[in-house]
């Protein structure tokens, strides 16, 4: 999970559930899915308290859980979408208020606070359970209304609450309306499972039922398998969907309330239902819902509704209020038919792109559209008159079909005759035509020219909204001229600064300053094109370009950080007004502030409430930006999931039929078609990533370091031994031809027995005081990946692979420059950081006599500097002194011994008796020479692994890696 998103979710959970739950969530966000014992270990919280915190998180649906079998350990993972949606509660309640009324919004707000709730529990909380006074329509809580936003809020004497449900009829009717519209959904056990595990269950069931031989290879079987998975997934989804037929609680109905009933302040309407649902008007009987039905808010459906609202606002800017209302009705009808932006069901391969878009006919739009809107007011010549909503009626003689005099009662949808309905339909069509003909193409008629069906190209309009939002961001931050430059580069591609200046009609000097500013903040990038091999800046062409996807991701991450900082500001401001807040919350004062507070105190209380309101409003506004950039398009990169893996497959042009994406390490470990698991991630997630595969007995390759520390490495080694897993660690210098040549010379006793050896190594660091943000973790020992463990670890292992291990050693380390800066190369931002990782290491030790060519008491001295060497000196020199001479291995242009990327290493032998140096040749195998330098030794590791020549080449496995971890931990944590 992205760091800014994880921080935001943790703050939201801390505000909602407290510090314990927030700490557990943060640990799961950092380490991935974990069982309770491992979670307790990483978080430092006792297991008993971990279980308490997990219970709170599960109740709020902020974590997911899965156990492969009944007696298998349960793994917990974060539900980061629900965690983030804690910041979206206000926008969702506001949306429900607009569409369904304040009482429905109050009900949804309570469900959001609870995470999920039983219908029976909600009815009891609203005092609407069977047998209560309010169940018959009498508001028994009129004089003790519940505070808005909370089911069990503080009672206010003599205060009627306009948002309080007044009858069981209204309560169940409102719930049904919200369930039918998709705002609320039924909750089952599958809702608490990670999607990847759910997908795996479906696939396993299909294999067991339809492919008992477990062979799904070949195009035909692959297609049959995918279709079967698709069908079963749809069946499960339908089973979990609310149904009036199956989820009703009784055969009877809630009767119309009595004389004390007061109607709702707003009518509730449903898509596609002619009369909507007016549960509060006392004219309909509503079937009760089952008390055992558990409901929650469907955030994915809310995203569709929020997108519709945003598009309606966008249309209103260009087309006016009436056309925007028609457009909003069309969007609302399409919501019930549209796929979710993150629908797991893939569309059919032969489905046309246009056919994927849902359609709605004009009749459906008319049923949703407010009948009081004067549709002809904004179309010339069609304005209404004489108080008739849709314009003046013609005389009866003008119509071929007469109106029946006996049928003059106003219909529920606002029509008084067939003629009025036909005219209203034509006006709706006229507005839709205007929307279609606008340059933004807000909607389109279906394929047939005279079709009565309309569709909306949501992807294109969403991209248009995103583009407009990015433009607004650039204009507000950098000015109108910067926006002109960005728009030009977006339209024309990469341009030289002279062409940019020419197109915007400005001096090159002025344009260069703006370009530099935009590049510093990550809005623009420059590509260098040298005119010759000298690569001098004066002989280099710089092409400037705008990458909208990158800027979109940048703004999204900045939005997460803005929300975090805004939420962190609230408790700071609260502390300033703590005295008056505590006084106002006293039971004897709450509700009577005007009478019992002094004028100065009332002023301070108003100031605090205004500050809190402004800060929360700011969070809501930034959430609208996040919804647009992340949720409306469905292209989310906030977390590595199966969806992200599948998008990577598509982005790199891989064959989806032969390449599979996984959402988590457990799913990868359980796949029987996987023979070798390769782990190339950040060091601190190595352990959690490979542990399931090691336990499953699979062959596992892990780049060095194996884990964050010696303890985790030892645990993985023990697990591999017990599971019989074949393992290999990426200490690839052991198969480097130059290193193997050194060992061959010693075995041939070219210099006799080894008396001593010393290694002097400098790092390729380009600067002593700063580090790239991508390597910022190099400054923290606890991560496990740093210059000592990685750079010194590789060099040290190469030496030990030739000379053997230490018998004893002592060391000295120093942090010469603790004050460092983490630099974001894309925008130039610098963040100060104190490093606790040594940048100078000296090791002195005695070698064990593991090899016959090592003399007893032979010494090994290692000096490692994490800084560039003195100009003109060699960064890597390894000298071995023997009885008859010396061997010297050096890299003239770099010290990355494991990758051998610094050009050919120089290998020389000096004989004491002849007093002469001799260059020793070594070389790559033909197939290695055809590969890039970095891939040559890695390729050799794979070959050795595949041919089972690990012992012959002395390749490092998990057991060997444990020894190296012991040495590194002794240096760092002594």
N, C-alpha and C positions, 0 to 999 in steps of 0.2 A: 504494500500500500504506500502511496506517495506520502512523504513525511508531513507536508502541510495538511493533507486530508486526515491523516492519523491524529495529528495534534488537535484539529478542529473537532473530530468525533470524540476524542477523549474529553475535551472541555465540555461539550454538549452533554455527555453522559455524567460527568461530575456534577453539572448543574441539575441534572434530572434525578440521578440515583445516588450520588455521593462519591467520595474518594475511593472506597474499596472497589466498587464496580468499575470505576474509571481506570484504576490501576490494572485490574484483570484484563479489561478490554485492550489497554495499551500493550500489555505483554503479548496477548494473542495477535494483535496487529503487527507486532515486531517479529515474532517467531513463527507465525502461521498456526495451523491447527495443532492442538496439543491435548494429551490426556491430563487428568487432574494432577497426578504426581509430578509430571514434567512442568506443568503450569505453576504449581506451587514452588518448584525449584527455581524457575526463571524469575518469578515475581517476588520471591522471598516472603510469601504470605503463607501462613499455616493452612494445611489442607481443609480444615474445618471451615475457616473463614472463606477459602476459595469456593467451597460448595455454596456457602451463603450468597456470595457475590454472583456466582453463576446462576443461582435460582432467580435473583433479581433481574439479571440480564436476559434470561430465558423468558421470564414473564413479560418483559418488554419487547421480546423478539429481537434483541440486539446481538445475540449469538446463535449459532446453529450447532447441532450435534449429530453425531452418527456413530453407530457401533456396527461392525461387520456381522457379528453374531451376538446371540443373547448373552453369552458369558465373556465376550470380547470387551476390551477397554473402550470407553466412549471418548471420542475425540471432539473437541470444541473448536469452533472457528468463528471469526467475527462476521456479523451481518452488517457490513459497513454502509450499505444503502439505507437500512432502517436507522442506523446511528446518525448518518448525515441528515436524514429526514426529520430528526428532532428540530432542526433549524427551519423546517418548512411547515411546521404545524400551523403557524399564523396564516400563511398564504392559503393553506388548504381550507381552514375554517372560513376564511373570507370568501373563497370560491363557493363553498357549500351555502353560505349565507346568501350569496347572490342568486343561486339557482333554486334553492329549496327552502329558504327562510331561516330566520334566526334560531328557531327551535331545533331545526335539523342541524344547524351549525353548532349549537350547544351540545347536542348529542354526539356529533362527530368529534368535537373537542374533548369530551370525556373519554371516548374510546381511544383517541390518540394518547391521552395521558396514561391510560391503562395498558396500552399495547394491544391487547385483545380482551374481549369480555363475553360472558354468557348473556343471552337475552334475558334469562330469568334474573340474573344478578342486576342487570340494568333496570329491569322493571321494579325490583325491590328498592333500588337506590332512588328511583323516581317516585316511590310509593305508589306504584301502579300494578303491583302483584295482585292476582285474583283474590277477591275478598276485601280489599282496601276500599276506603271511601272514594279515592280518586279513580279507582277502576270503574266506578259507575258514572264518572264524569264530574264528580265533585272534587274541587281542588282543596284537599285537606291541608295543604302546606301554604295556603295563601298568605298567612301571617308569619310564616317562617320560611321564606323562599331561600333556595340554595344560591350561593354566589355563582355568577357566571363562570364557566370554565372549569368548575370542579363539581363532581357528583356529590361529595360530602363536604361542601364548603361551610363557612361559618354562617350561622343563622342570623338573619336580620329581622328583628321584630317589625311588624306592620309594613313590610316591603314586599309587594308583589313583583314577581320576576316575569317579564314579558317573554323570556326565552325558555320558560319552564313548561314541560309537557303538562297538559291539563286533563288528559284522559287516556285510558288504555287504547281506545280506538285510534287516537292521534299517534300514540307511541308506536304501535305496531304498523300503522299505515306509513309513518315516516321511515321506519326501518325497512319496510318492503320497498319503498321508493328508492332508498339509497342502495339497497341490494340489487334491484333491477337495473339501476343506472350504472352499477359497477363501482361506485364510490366505496361501498362496503362489500366484503367478500366473506364467504364461509371459510373457517379455519379447520384444517385437518392435521393429522400427524405429519403428513408430508411437507407441510409448510415450514417445519423446523429442521428439515434436512438440507444439506448443501446441494445445489443443483448438480454438481459433478457426481455425487453419490447417487442421487436420484436417477441421473442418466445411466449410470453404471448398473443400477438395479434393473432398469428397463431393458438394457441390452442383455444382461444375464438371463432375465426371464425369457426373452425372445430366443436366445441361443438354446436354452434348456428345452423350450417347448417346440421350436421349429427347426433347430439345427442340432440334433443330439450328438452328431459327430464332431461338433464345434468347429467345423470348417466353413468359413465364410469368405474364402478367397475366390478370386475371379470376378469379372464384371457383373455377371448375371446374379450370382449369390450376394454380392455386395449390394446390388440394387434391391433384391428381395429383402435383405436384412434391413436396409435403411427404411424401406416401406413398412415393414413390420414394426420397427421401432417407432416410426411416425404414427402408426395406427394406435399402438398401445399408449403412447404419450398423449395422444388426443383423448383416448378413453379415460385415462387417469385425470386429465384436465377437466373433462366433462363431469366426472364423478365428484370432483372437488368444487364444482360450480353450483351456486345457489339455484334452487328450483322451487317454484311455488307449489308444485305437486308433492315433492318429497320432503320439504322442510317445513311444512305447516304443522303447527302444534296441536290443532284440534279440528274436528269436523265442523264444528259450529263457527260462529263469528262473533266478534265484539259488537254488541248492539250500539245503536246510536245513543249518544250521551243525553243526559237529562237537561232540564231547563237551566241549570247553572252553568252549562257549557259556554265558553267564550271562544269564538273562532280565532284561528291562527292569523297572524299579521301578514302572512304571505302564502300564496297558493303554491302547492308543490306540483310540478309537472314532470312527465316522463317522456323520453324520446319514443315516438311511435305510438303513444297511447292517446287517443283523441281527446279525452277529457282530463288527462293528467291524473293525478291522485290527490284529491282534496280531502284528506283524512280529517281535517279539522272542521269541515263545513257541516258535519252531522248528517249528510245526505247519503253516505255509503256505509255499508257494513264491511268490516275488514277482518279477514281470517287471521287468527292469532298465529304467531311464529312459535316454534318449539322453544321451550325454556332452556333446553340443552344445546341449542344452536349457538356456536361460538363465532363471533364476527370480529373483523379487524378492518382497518382502512387499507384499500388497495392503492399503494403509492404509484404503481405503474399506470393505473387508470387516471389517477389524479394528474399525472404528467401530461396525458393526452388533453385533459380538460384545461390545464394551465397553458398548454400550447395553443389550444383554440382561443383562449382569452387573449393571448399575446398577438395572435394573427388577426383577431377582430380589432384590437387596438391599432394594429398596423394599417389595416384597411380603412379605419376611420380617419386616419391622417390624410388619405388621398381621396376617399369617396364620400365622406360625410357620415352622419350618425345613422340615417335610415338604411342605407345600403350596408353599413357595417352590422346593423341588427339582423338583416336578412342573411348576411354572411355568417354571423354568429350562429344563427339557427341551422344553417347548412352544416357548419362544423360540428355542432352538437349532435346532429343526426349521424354524421359520419363517425363520431366517437364510438358509438355502439357497434359499428361495423368494422372499424379499423383494427388491424393487428396492433398489438403493443409495439412500441419502438424497440423493445428488447425481447420480442416473441421468440421463444426457443424453437418453435416449429418452423423449419425451413420451407420456403415456398417451393412449389414444383418447378423442376428444371425447365419444362417447356412453357411455363407461364410467362406471357408477355409482360414487360415492365409496366405498361399502362394498365393491364388487366389486374395487377396486384393492388391498384388503388381502389378503395371502396367507392360505391356510388350511392346517391340518394335522389329520389324523385321529388318533384315540386310539392306533391301532396304531403309527403313526410315533413318537408320544411315548413309547410303551412301549419301543420299540427303543433309544431314546437314554437313557431313565431308568435310573439305577443299580438293578440288580435286588436289591441287598441292603437297600434302604430299606424300612422297615416302614411301608407306606402306611396301614394301619389304626390305627396307634398314636395318632393325633390326632383320630380320628373315633369318637365314643362308640359302643360296642358292636361295633366292628370291629377291635379290637386283636388282634394275632397271638398265637398261643400255641404251645407245644410246639416251639418253635424253627423253626416254618415261617414264612418271611418274610412271607407275605401272610395270616396267620391260620390257624386250625385247619381241617383238611380235614373235610368231611362223610364219613360212612360210604358205602361203595359202593352200599348199598341205597337211599340217598336220591337217587341220580342215575338218570335214565332211560338214560343212555349209560354203559356200563361202561368203566372204564379197562383197557387191555391190560396184562397183567402183564409181558409181555416188553418193554414200552417204558417202563421205569422209570428209564432213564438221564437224568440232568439235562441239559436242553437249554442251548445257549449263552446264551440270553437269561434263564435262571433259572427257566423254567417246567418243571414235571414232568408236567403233564397239560393237556388242553383245559379242564378245570374250573378249574384254577389260573389259566390265562391269562384266562378269562372273568371270574373274580373280580378279578384285577389290573386288567383293563380297567374294571370297574365302580368300583373304588377310584380309579383315575385320573380317571374321569369325575366322581366325587363331589368330588374336590379341585378340578377345573376349575369345577364348579358353584359351589363355595364362593367361588372367585376371581371368578367372574362376578357373584355376588350381593352381593359387597362393595361398599361405597359408591364405591370407587375404580374399580370395573369393570375389573379387570385383564385380562380376556379376555371374549369373547362367543362364543356358539354361532352357527354359520352360520344362514342364513335359516330353514331348516326347524326346527320346534320340536324334533323328535327327531333332528336331524342329528348325525352322529358327527364332524363337522368343527368346528374352533375357529379363531378368529382373534383378533388383538390390534390394538387401535386405537392404533398407535404415535404418531401426531401428538398425540392427546389426552393420552396418558400422558406424552409428552415435555413438553408444556406444563405438565402437573401437576408434573413434576419441576422444571422451571425456576421455576415459581411457589414451590415449596417451598424451592429454593435461594436465591431472592431474599429470601424471608421469613427464612431463617436468617441471611443477611448483614445484614439490617436489625436483627434481634434481637441478634446478636452485637456489632454496632457501636454501636447506639443504645438498646438495652434493649427490654423487653417492651411498655412503653406506646407507644413509637414504632411497634412492629410492629402493635399494635392499630389505631393511626391509619392506617397504610398499608393494612392489610387493609380497613378501613372505606371509605377513599377508592377502593380498587380495586373494591369491590363496589357502591358507591353513586354514584360519579362525582364531579363537582365540588361542593364544599361550602364554605360560609362558615365562618370560624373559630368563630363562635358555635354553629353546628350541630355542628361537630366536637366542641367542648367539651361540648355537651349529650349527644351520643351516647356519649362516653367517660366522662361523669360527672366532669368535672374543671373547674377554674376556667379562664376564658378566658385569664387571664394566664399560667398554667402551660402551657396548650396552645399559646399563641402562641410561647413559647420553644422548644418541641419542633418546631413547624412551621418556625420560622426555621432551626433547626439542620439539619433534613432538607433544606430548600431550599438551604442553604449547601453541603451535600455532594452536591447534584444528585439527591436521591431524590424530592423533591416539587417542583412548580412552582406558581406562582400566576398567575391571570389577573385583570387589572385591569378593572373595569367602572365607569367614572365615572358618577355620578348626574346630573351636569349638564356643561355645556360648560367649566366652570372647571377641571376635572380636578384639584381640590385633593385631597390625600391624605385629609383628613377627610371628603370627600364622595365617596369611592371605595370600592367593594365589591371585596374580594379573595376570589376563589374558588380554593381549593386543590385540586389533583388529582395523581394518581399515573399516570405513563406507563410501563407495564412494559417496552415495547420500548426506550425510551430508557435506563431503568435497566439493562436487560440489556446494552445496548451499553456503558454506562459501566462496569459490573462486568467485562465482557470486556476492555476496554482496561486497566483497573486490574490485571487478572490477568496480562496480558502484561507490564506494568511490574513486577509483583511477581516474576515468573519471571526477568526480566532482572536485577533487583537481587539476587536470591538467587544466581544464577549468577555475578554479579560479585563476590559475597562470598567465593566459594570460593577464588579465587587469593589474596585478601587473607589469609584464614585459613591457606592453605597457606604463605604467606611467613612467618607466625609460627612454623610448625613445620618450616621448610625444612631445617634441619640434621638433625633426626632422620629426616625423610622420605628425604633423600638417603642417609643411612647405611643405612636399612632397605632401600633399593633396590639396594644393592651386591650383586653376584653371590655373594659369599662369605657374606652374611648372609641374603639373601632365602630364606625357607623355614625358617630356623633362628633366628628372632628370639628365641624363648624362651631359647635357650642362649647366644646371643652378645650380647645387649643387657643393659645394666644395668637394675635395677629402675626407676629414674627415667626411663630412656629408654623402657622398655616402657609406663610410665604415660603419657608424652607421646604415644607412638604410638597408644595406645588413645584418648586424648582427641581426637587429630586424626581418627582414623577415625570416631569418634562424631559429631564436628562435620560431617564430610563426609557421613556417612550421613543425618544430620538435614536438612541443606540439600537434598540430592538427593531425600529423601522429601518435603520441602515442595514442590519443583518437581513431583513426581509428583502430589501432592494438588491443587495448583492446576491441573495439566493436566486432571484429572477435571472441574473446574469449566468449563474451556474446552471440553472435549468436550461437556458438557451444553449450555452456552449457545450454542455455535457449530455443532458437528458433528452432534449427534443430530437436530436439527430440519432441518438442511440449509439454514437461512436465514442465510447468512454475508455480512457486509458488510465483511470485512477487506480486500478488494481489489476494484477495479473490473474486472469481467470481463464476458463476454457474458451470463453468468447474472445478474449484477447489473443489466446494461442491460435484460434482459428483465423482471426484477422491477420496474424503474423504469417500464417501459411499462405493466405491470399496475397499479402503484401510482397512476399518473396517469390511469388510465382510457383509455389510448390504444388504437387499433385495431391489434391484433397482425398483422392481415392487410396493413396498409399501412405500419406502422412496424416497422423492423428494428433489432435490437440488434447491436452489434459488440464484439468482445473486445479489439481493438487497432487502432491507426491504419492498419496495412497492410491489414487486411481491409476497412476503410472505403474506402481508396484504390483497391482492386481491384474494388469493386462498380461495374459499368457503369451501374447505375441511379441512381447519385449524381451530380448535376450541380454542386452547390455544397456545399462543406465549410466549416462555421463553427466557429471555435475560440474558446471562452470558458472557458479553464482558467487555472490559476495560471501566471504569466509564465514560470517556469523550465522548464515543459514545453511551451511553445508550439512550440519548434523541433522537438522529436521528434514532436509530435502532427501537425503540418501538413506536415512534409518529405515523407512518402510521397505525399500528395495533390498537392503542388506538382510533384514529380517525374513524377507521372502526367498532368500537364497539366490538372488539374481547376481549376475556379474556386474560389478560396479567400478567405474573409473571416476576418481575425484581429483581435481586439480589441487596442487599444494597451496596452502596448508589444508590438511585433512579436516580440521575443526578449529574452533576458537581457542581451545586449550587442551592440555594433555589429558584431562579427565574425560572430556567428550571423545577425544581420539581413542583413548583406551576402551571406552564403552563400545564404540563402533567396531574396534578390533575384536573384542570379546564376542560381540554379536555375530560378526562375520565368521568367526571360528566355530561357533555353535550351530550356525545355519548352513555352514559349508559353502559360503559365498566366495566366489573368485574375485579378488580385489586387486586394484592397481592404483597407485598415486602418481600424480603428474610431476615427479622429480625427474624430468626428462634428460637432464645433463648426464645421467648414468649411461645413456645410449649414444651420447654425442661422440662422433668418431675421433675428435681430438682428445677427449678424456679417456676413451678406450685405448687410444694409442699410447698415452702416458702409462696406463696400467700394463700394457703389453711390454713396454720398455723395462719396467721394473721387474716384471716376471722373467724377462730374459737377463736380468741382473747386469744391464748395461752400465749402471753406476754402482753396482754392488748393493749391499744392504743400506736401507734408508736410515740416516742418522738424525735428520731433522727436516722440517719443512715449514715454510711460512707463506701466508697468503695476505696480500695487500689489495683491498678492493674499495673502490669508490663507486658511488651510485651515479645514475644518469640524471640526477635532479638538475633542473635548469635554473633553479633559484633557491637560495638558502633560507629565504624568509617567507615564501608563499607556496601554496599548493593548489592545484586545480580542485574545484568543488567535487568532481567525480572521484577524487581520491582523498576527500576530507577525513574519511575514517582512518586513514594512515596515522592520524594524530591521537588515536585512542587505543590504548593497550587492550582493553576489554573486548574489542571487536575481534582481535586475533589476526587480522590482516594488516601488516605494517611493514616498513622497510626492513626491520630485523627479521621477522618471521618469513617474509617473502624473499627479499633480495639476499640477505645473508643466509637464509635457510637454503636457498638453491645453491649458492656457492659452497656453503659448508658441506652440503650433502654430496656435491661432486667430489670434494676432497676426501670425505669419508668413504665414498664408494671405491676409491683407489687405495687409501692408506689404512682404512679401518676406523673403528670408533676410539674415543678417548678411554684411557684407563682411569685417569683423574684429570681434572682441569679446574682452573680458577679464572675469574673474569672480572672486568671492570667496565662499567657503562656510564655514560654521561649524556644528559640532555643539554647540549651546548646552546641551543636557541629555542627555548620553550615558547616564546611569543611568535606565533605564526598567523598568517592570513589565508583564509580560504577564498579563492578567487573564482567567480563565475565568469568564464571566458566569453560567454554569449552576451552578457550585459555589463561586464566590468565591475559588478558589485563585489565588495570585499567584506568579509566577516572575520573579526579577530577570534583566535582560538588558542588556548594554552595546550601545548602538546606534553604528554607524559611518556612518549616513546623515545628511547635513546637514539641519538644520531651519531654516536661514537661508541664502538664496542671493541674491546681488546680481550682476546682469549689466549691463555697460555696453558698447555696441558701436555701430558705424557700419553703416547699412543700405546694401545694394547697390541700385543704381538699376534694379531689375527692372521697375518700373512707371513710366509717364510722370508720375504724380502724386507721385513721391518726389524731393525735391530732393537734389542732390549733397551728400554729407557729413551727411545727416540722421542723428540719433542715436536709439537705442532703449535705454531703461533699464527693467530688470525687477527688482522686489524681491518675493521670495517668503518667506513666514513659515509654517512648519508649526505654527501655534498659533492660538487664537481672537484676533480683533482687540480693540482697546480698546473697552470697552462704549460703545455708542451710535455707533460709527463704521462706515463701510461696508466690508465685507470685500473687495470687488472694485471697483477703479476703474481704468479704462483711458482715458487721455487722449491725444488726438492733436492736436498743435499745428501749424497751417498758416500760410500767409502771410496769410490773411484771417480766420482764426478758429480755433476749437477744437471738437473732437467729444469728448463724454464719455459712456462707457458704464459703468454701475454696476449692481451687484446689491445691493439693500439688505439682503437676509436671507441671503445665502450666496454662495459663490464657485465653485460647480460649473458653470463656463461651458459645458462640453461637454454637460451633461444639461439645463440650463436648468430645474432643479427648484426653484429658490428663489423662485418667483413671477416676474412679468414683470420683465425688465431695463429699466432706465431709459436712454433714449437721447436726448441733448440736443446741440444745436448752438449755439455762442456766436459771434456775428459781432462783429468788432472795430469795424466802422464804425457799427453801430447800437447797440452795447453792450447787446444783448438776448439772452436765452436763448430757444431755441425747442425744444419737445418734438417729437421725431420719432416717428411711430407706425410700428409694424411688427406683423405678426400671422402666425398659423399658417394653413396651408391647412385647409379644412374637415375633411378626413379625418384630419389630424394632431391637430386640436383634440379629436377624439373619443377619442384614445389617452391613456394615462397619460403624464405629463411625460417620464419616462425613455425611453419608447419612441418619442417623436416624431421626434427627430433620427435615431435608428437606423432607423426606418421609412423616412425620407427617403433614407438611404444605400442601403437595399435597392432602393428605387424607382429611384434614379439608376443603380445597378448593373445592374438588370434592363433598363432602357431604354438602356443604353450611353451615358449622358451624363456619364461620368466627367470628361472633359476640360472640358466646359461648366461643371461645378460645381467643378472643381479638387479633386476628391476624392482623398485620399491613397491611393497604392498602395505596394507594397513599396519602390520606388525612393525615394519621398518619405519613407517611414518610416526609411530608412537615414540620410537627412540629419538627421532629428530625433534618431536614436540617436547620431550623431556629436556633436551638441550636448550631449546628456545625458551621454555618456561623458566629454566634455571637462570638464563640471562636477564629476562624481563621482570621476574617476580621474586628474585632472591632477597 
